[in-house]
Amino acid sequence: MFSAIAGASLLSACAVPSSPSAGGGSAAQLRVSGTVTYRERIALDPAAEIVVQLLDVSLMDAPSKVLAEQRIKANGKQVPFAYELKVDAARIDPRMRYAVSARITRGDQLLFINDTQYSVLTQGGANSADLVLVRVTQAPR
């Protein structure tokens, strides 16, 4: 119980309060923001979708847990794409590790993905990350 209270107070400096309500009592939110881009000089298909996720990557022998996700339709726009992920501060444990991940897909086809871990929020991680994705080459059929 004490560690949860201490963790919440440690993270309060990064907290972005949710919109105020007449009754108060709304939970503090943490915000992670940045951009998603890639280096290739390739126009992005208008049907592409950018998916950005805030992940709990603390456990090595288990899949990452998705804490927040934003989906952005390309609709003819090109990189960089701005993102903003919000998560309840109570879900963040300062002892754990968190990262932001992104991918660009067209239908079921993966076009770009990050190959570098972008740590955020705890253990020296910031509350922003500019993600640079790499192109996924398709296997010959």
ZIKA-V8944 format. One record per residue. N is the residue number from 0. RES is the residue in three letters. PSI is psi in whole degrees, 0 to 359 (* if undefined). OMEGA is omega in whole degrees, -180 to 180 (999 if undefined). NEAR is the number of other ideal C-beta (glycine too) atoms within 12 Angstrom. Layout:
N/RES/PSI/OMEGA/NEAR
N/RES/PSI/OMEGA/NEAR
This chain:
0/MET/314/-180/7
1/PHE/319/-179/8
2/SER/326/178/13
3/ALA/320/179/17
4/ILE/317/179/14
5/ALA/319/179/14
6/GLY/319/180/24
7/ALA/321/180/24
8/SER/326/177/17
9/LEU/323/-177/21
10/LEU/352/-175/32
11/SER/335/179/20
12/ALA/331/180/14
13/CYS/352/-173/29
14/ALA/139/172/25
15/VAL/112/-176/23
16/PRO/141/176/19
17/SER/168/-175/18
18/SER/137/-177/12
19/PRO/143/176/10
20/SER/162/-177/10
21/ALA/327/-177/7
22/GLY/357/-175/6
23/GLY/202/173/11
24/GLY/10/178/10
25/SER/145/-177/17
26/ALA/147/177/21
27/ALA/144/179/26
28/GLN/145/172/27
29/LEU/148/-178/39
30/ARG/134/173/30
31/VAL/128/-177/41
32/SER/169/178/27
33/GLY/205/-180/29
34/THR/160/175/24
35/VAL/129/179/39
36/THR/176/171/27
37/TYR/161/-174/30
38/ARG/332/-177/14
39/GLU/144/176/18
40/ARG/70/-178/10
41/ILE/131/176/16
42/ALA/137/180/14
43/LEU/134/178/30
44/ASP/134/180/21
45/PRO/337/-180/13
46/ALA/1/-177/17
47/ALA/155/177/31
48/GLU/135/178/29
49/ILE/128/179/39
50/VAL/121/179/33
51/VAL/134/-178/41
52/GLN/144/169/32
53/LEU/122/-173/43
54/LEU/144/168/35
55/ASP/111/-176/28
56/VAL/27/-174/28
57/SER/323/-175/23
58/LEU/122/-178/12
59/MET/329/-175/8
60/ASP/21/-179/7
61/ALA/154/177/10
62/PRO/150/176/11
63/SER/147/179/22
64/LYS/127/180/23
65/VAL/121/179/21
66/LEU/332/179/33
67/ALA/151/-179/31
68/GLU/143/173/25
69/GLN/134/177/28
70/ARG/131/-178/20
71/ILE/124/175/26
72/LYS/133/-179/19
73/ALA/314/179/25
74/ASN/40/177/14
75/GLY/352/177/11
76/LYS/161/-178/19
77/GLN/166/180/20
78/VAL/152/4/28
79/PRO/151/175/23
80/PHE/131/177/31
81/ALA/143/176/22
82/TYR/161/174/33
83/GLU/122/180/25
84/LEU/136/178/40
85/LYS/140/179/28
86/VAL/146/177/36
87/ASP/127/-178/22
88/ALA/331/-179/33
89/ALA/342/-179/20
90/ARG/353/-178/27
91/ILE/123/179/40
92/ASP/121/-176/25
93/PRO/342/178/27
94/ARG/345/-176/17
95/MET/171/-180/25
96/ARG/139/-178/27
97/TYR/148/-179/39
98/ALA/158/175/33
99/VAL/138/-179/45
100/SER/150/178/38
101/ALA/156/175/44
102/ARG/154/175/29
103/ILE/127/-179/40
104/THR/160/170/24
105/ARG/105/-173/21
106/GLY/234/178/11
107/ASP/1/-176/9
108/GLN/124/176/19
109/LEU/123/-178/23
110/LEU/315/-178/30
111/PHE/150/177/35
112/ILE/157/176/25
113/ASN/140/177/31
114/ASP/10/178/17
115/THR/141/177/16
116/GLN/130/178/19
117/TYR/92/-178/33
118/SER/141/-179/27
119/VAL/162/168/39
120/LEU/311/-175/41
121/THR/167/176/29
122/GLN/45/177/19
123/GLY/357/179/11
124/GLY/144/180/27
125/ALA/184/176/21
126/ASN/20/175/30
127/SER/154/178/23
128/ALA/128/174/34
129/ASP/110/-173/25
130/LEU/132/175/40
131/VAL/117/-177/24
132/LEU/159/176/35
133/VAL/150/-179/20
134/ARG/140/178/21
135/VAL/123/177/19
136/THR/137/-178/12
137/GLN/139/178/11
138/ALA/142/177/7
139/PRO/148/-178/4
140/ARG/*/999/3
